[in-house]
Amino acid sequence: MTEITAPKSPVTTAEFADEIREQLKYTQNVTAEQATAADVYVAASKAVRNHLVDSWFKTQSDMVNGNTKAVGYFSAEFLMGKQLENALLNAGLTEQFDEAVKELGFQPKDIVDAEYEPGLGNGGLGRLAACYIDSLASLGVPAFGYGIQYKYGIFKQTFDENGKQVETPDYWLNNEEPWGHIDYNRDQKVSFGGEVVEENGKKVWKPAWSVRAVPVDYMVPGYESGRVNTLRLWTAKSYDEFDLLTFNKSEYLDAVKPQVKAENISKILYPEDSTKVGKELRLEQQYFFVSASLHDAIRVFYPGEAKPDLTTFPNKITFQLNDTHPVIGIPELMRILIDEYDYDWDTAWSITQKTFNYTCHTLLPEALEVWPASLIGELLPRHLEIIKKINEQFEDELKGKGIDDATIERMRIYTGDSVRMAYLATYGGSYVNGVAALHSQLLKDVTLKDFSDAYPDKFTNVTNGVTPRRFIKLANPGLSDLITEGLGTDKWLSNLELLEGLVPLAQDDEFVKKFAAVKNANKHNFVAFAKQHYGIDVDENTLFNTMVKRLHEYKRQSLKILAVISKYAAIKNGTVSADDILPRTVFFGAKAAPGYYLAKMTIELINNVSRVVNNDPDVKGKLAVYMLPNYNIEMAQNLIPATELDEQISQAGKEASGTGNMKFALNGALTVGTLDGANVEIRERVGAENFFLFGMTVEEVEKQYADGYDPAKYYEADPRLKQAVNLVADGTFSNGDRNAYAPLVADWLTKDWFMTLADFSAYADIQGEIEQLYRDPLEWNRKALLNVANSGFFSSDRSIEDYLERIWHTGPLA
Ligand SMILES: [N-]=[N+]=N[C@]1([C@H](N)O)O[C@H](CO)[C@@H](O)[C@H](O)[C@H]1O
């Protein structure tokens, strides 16, 4: 007898259908007969929300009135994905919804598809924040997600006729957005600029201008916990948005200048991933949401108190800084405590250090934010003063520890002309963690070595995770049902390590065949999805091989496309016999930051290789390549369950963790990858025999750098590589234009900083091993099932439990 513990609301289908009709009537003002799918989507969303309000209120009051320390997750990005299906699952209303909308004359899929996916993030960091607030609510831990409601999220990506990326604004708020509740009565004032003056011996900041931070609240329902947390995203508004006097002088544009200046702050998400943005508006965004959120937290936890005892603040809530983007929060809390609540420096510092913790998400020096002191001084003059004083205190502390001047010089937070935010976060908080075991070790051994030597107890690791609710249950219902059948319970959805119970079933050929059938059904579904969304005809009788992630040189999409070109050439000139060709379809999905020249050229190359290969009758049915436009959460939820082979081929020591790798393993794809980021832990847990490993280790990479890396040597050494690079250079993929990719080829042969050429031979060699196994579907699927069975560790619930134990020292509400 299979145990089903999934939440199921007592509401009947008929009652839920009536609730939708009521919403259609009173909020959409249409009859059920007139209603469109978009109307029913909004009505159903509001009906679900209404079922969550009581738990939301209860969670808030238990949080404020109880003794359970809450968690505040500060993040400039929350890549939430579509909300309706997730809310239905956690509210236990999925079946009622499916039946109710059919009763209203619609297909559930059409209503779900009517939702516009919010894209308030760039990639892994933003999606991790979304998975983490889902797990916090599902574990019953009181928490706030704090961020920005950008009017425009990550750009929409299309390709022009030459395969170049074209970016267009993301108008996600153009239609009614039923999930966010805008709360004008709980706004906060955020100020900028001006000067600092002495008044009665006290420092007083006289800002030059202010904006109104208005919260837009999103419910974050937990799975099975009965708890509903809050995601509070701030939108910027102007206090005096319209200058009537100027308007009356027919200076219409000037009349709205104040409004534009203010609203600009939450206008758009900066589209850079793993690269710092040095723009003033970016710093304004960071200070805007952090200042509003800290004042909001004091309002929430000390309701109505004019002079609250803020020495208890760190017991009320602990804040996680999601990368360096919210680190200005450290001098901001100091300013609030000293200037607004008259605490002395030492008390303020003690409170601040206990309140914050910092997660570093990168190893790339260019991604660590360093703000010009002049910019902070101009925009936030009081904060620069406080940062200088924090740095003085810090240097004194280091001297007290007997640390030498040269080291202190290297560790300076304030260097005279710049402020190093990662150093401020490390000194200003209680804990620092990396996002995978290898990453956290490299932080201690390299990136933050001086700090780890001085403050070893601050450094810890919390390996990333993903929520199984969205990335297995919603994305892969076929696999979910099979897992529940195999385990005899659906409890794995809130305790993912129960997947280990599938290990014995990997030796049961019948069960493995059922697993294979699920994968084939998902491939069939994706063929239909691809036809509907991209107009392409994918051959489902091929190996589905996927590489989806942001376009960045360290992730090495270049290695993948060179291997594809090599394969194409081998088929074309008969180097590989027809029988030896294993039909493969390669799917790419990747957005490049608009200003990232070589990344955009790589996208153009991939699109043109796709054009040539897919229109070449000599390779039809043997090799196909697609760059699917506008990679987003929806595409991930459809492509990951259909994928058989996932690419995690970054240069060792560059990908902090990766989280796509976890989603693919949990959905029964095998991984070809390097010993980088969380790949290391995935391989350890699924078994080396169930993972295709290739390439240099971190140590071998470091040796290459030390010895002086010459990419041309590898170009000359491997004829497969030489041929592939030459085909890129000779115009084969650019209608004969030999200059089209010249900058890319030149970079490969003269610089190749992330050593694509050095790892090419190993990568090309392992393809044979992959194809040999794929010719034995039972063995392939047995290994794929063992990936699922042994990947329960990569649940974001486990990550949150690690944060609770190692960093936050709190837990679920009673
Ligand atoms: N920024 N940032 N960092 C990243 C990703 N690009 O968003 O954070 C992700 C979440 O921690 C990591 O998985 C990934 O390796 C890392 O590069």
The ligand as an SDF file (V2000), in Angstrom:
LIG
                    3D

 17 17  0  0  0  0  0  0  0  0999 V2000
   27.1150   34.7400   -9.1460 N   0  0  0  0  0  0  0  0  0  0  0  0
   27.2990   33.7180   -8.9900 N   0  0  0  0  0  0  0  0  0  0  0  0
   27.5400   32.6660   -8.8100 N   0  0  0  0  0  0  0  0  0  0  0  0
   26.9520   31.4440   -9.1640 C   0  0  0  0  0  0  0  0  0  0  0  0
   26.0760   31.5790  -10.4100 C   0  0  0  0  0  0  0  0  0  0  0  0
   26.7380   32.0660  -11.5220 N   0  0  0  0  0  0  0  0  0  0  0  0
   24.9740   32.3630  -10.1780 O   0  0  0  0  0  0  0  0  0  0  0  0
   26.1550   31.0760   -8.0440 O   0  0  0  0  0  0  0  0  0  0  0  0
   25.6110   29.7750   -8.1120 C   0  0  0  0  0  0  0  0  0  0  0  0
   24.8110   29.5560   -6.8500 C   0  0  0  0  0  0  0  0  0  0  0  0
   25.6490   29.4230   -5.7510 O   0  0  0  0  0  0  0  0  0  0  0  0
   26.7070   28.7160   -8.2580 C   0  0  0  0  0  0  0  0  0  0  0  0
   26.1250   27.4560   -8.3700 O   0  0  0  0  0  0  0  0  0  0  0  0
   27.5520   29.0210   -9.4870 C   0  0  0  0  0  0  0  0  0  0  0  0
   28.6230   28.1170   -9.5200 O   0  0  0  0  0  0  0  0  0  0  0  0
   28.0820   30.4470   -9.3890 C   0  0  0  0  0  0  0  0  0  0  0  0
   28.8020   30.8090  -10.5490 O   0  0  0  0  0  0  0  0  0  0  0  0
  1  2  2  0
  2  3  2  0
  3  4  1  0
  4  5  1  0
  4  8  1  0
  4 16  1  0
  5  6  1  0
  5  7  1  0
  8  9  1  0
  9 10  1  0
  9 12  1  0
 10 11  1  0
 12 13  1  0
 12 14  1  0
 14 15  1  0
 14 16  1  0
 16 17  1  0
M  CHG  2   1  -1   2   1
M  END
$$$$
